[in-house]
Amino acid sequence: MSRYQEDVTLCGASKYTRKYYLNEDFEGLPEDIKKELNILCVLFTEDVGGTIRLVFEEDGELRIETDADENDILYDEIGSALKVKQMQKDKRELFQALRMYYKVFFLGEEPEDMEEEE
């Protein structure tokens, strides 16, 4: 049985606070993955503004959430949606690996046909 019964934030960044956050539960990720997530989130907020969060859902799926302050006239909502779609396409393998990592190490699931994915 998983100890996680709700959504879990992997990481996020904010243009407003100029900070990046990595959930301490994920400190065990390889350094290159942590750096890639940092760059991904920070570049996103620098490009379109607002905030971004990568969140694992209860079933282990990875969701990208973006938001902006109501009065932020510089936030590019259309650009944000387009950038998320591009990110999902360009970082597909990274996101698949993160989902696998989360399902195995946090949800306690058995790796599914790992040989087929390689």
C-alpha positions in Angstrom: 0.0 0.0 0.0 1.4 3.4 -0.9 1.9 6.1 1.7 0.8 8.7 -0.9 -2.9 9.1 -1.1 -3.0 12.4 -3.0 -1.1 14.4 -5.5 2.7 14.9 -4.8 4.7 17.8 -6.2 7.9 16.8 -7.8 9.3 20.3 -8.5 8.3 23.8 -9.5 9.4 27.3 -10.1 8.0 30.8 -9.8 8.8 33.9 -11.7 7.4 36.0 -8.8 9.8 34.6 -6.1 12.5 33.7 -8.6 12.9 30.4 -6.8 13.0 26.7 -7.8 11.7 24.0 -5.6 12.5 20.3 -5.6 10.5 18.1 -3.2 13.0 16.6 -0.7 11.5 13.2 -1.2 13.1 13.2 -4.7 16.7 14.1 -3.6 17.5 10.5 -4.6 17.1 11.3 -8.3 20.3 11.4 -10.3 22.0 14.8 -10.3 21.6 15.2 -14.1 17.9 14.6 -13.8 17.6 17.1 -11.0 19.5 19.7 -13.0 17.4 19.1 -16.1 14.2 19.6 -14.0 15.6 22.8 -12.6 16.5 24.2 -16.0 13.2 23.1 -17.5 11.1 24.8 -14.8 13.2 28.0 -14.5 13.3 28.5 -18.3 9.6 28.0 -18.5 8.9 30.8 -16.0 11.5 33.1 -17.5 9.9 32.6 -20.9 6.2 32.9 -20.1 6.1 34.0 -16.5 3.9 32.7 -13.7 4.5 29.5 -12.0 5.0 25.9 -13.0 4.7 22.6 -11.0 5.3 19.0 -12.0 2.9 16.9 -10.0 2.5 13.2 -9.6 -1.2 12.1 -9.4 -2.4 9.3 -7.2 -2.0 6.7 -10.0 1.6 7.9 -10.8 0.8 10.0 -13.8 2.8 13.2 -14.2 0.9 16.4 -14.7 2.2 19.9 -15.5 0.4 22.7 -13.8 0.9 26.4 -14.7 -0.6 29.4 -13.1 -0.3 33.2 -12.8 -1.3 35.9 -10.5 -4.6 37.4 -11.5 -3.0 40.9 -12.1 0.0 39.6 -14.0 -0.5 41.4 -17.3 2.8 40.0 -18.6 1.8 36.3 -18.3 1.5 34.7 -21.7 -1.4 32.2 -21.2 -1.4 31.0 -24.8 2.4 30.7 -24.8 2.2 28.8 -21.6 -0.2 26.2 -23.1 2.0 25.9 -26.2 5.2 25.6 -24.2 3.6 22.8 -22.0 2.7 20.8 -25.1 6.2 21.3 -26.6 7.7 20.2 -23.2 5.5 17.1 -23.1 6.7 16.2 -26.6 10.4 17.1 -26.2 10.8 15.6 -22.7 8.6 12.5 -23.3 11.4 10.1 -22.3 12.3 12.0 -19.2 8.7 12.1 -18.1 8.2 8.4 -18.8 11.3 7.6 -16.7 10.1 9.9 -13.9 6.7 8.1 -13.9 8.4 4.7 -13.7 10.7 5.9 -10.8 7.6 7.2 -8.9 5.6 4.1 -9.5 8.4 1.8 -8.4 9.9 3.7 -5.5 6.9 5.6 -4.1 3.9 3.5 -5.0 5.6 0.2 -4.6 4.6 -1.1 -8.0 6.6 -3.7 -10.0 8.4 -2.5 -13.1 6.3 -3.3 -16.1 8.2 -5.1 -18.9 11.3 -3.0 -18.5 13.0 -4.9 -21.3 10.4 -3.7 -23.8 10.9 0.0 -22.9 14.7 -0.1 -23.5 
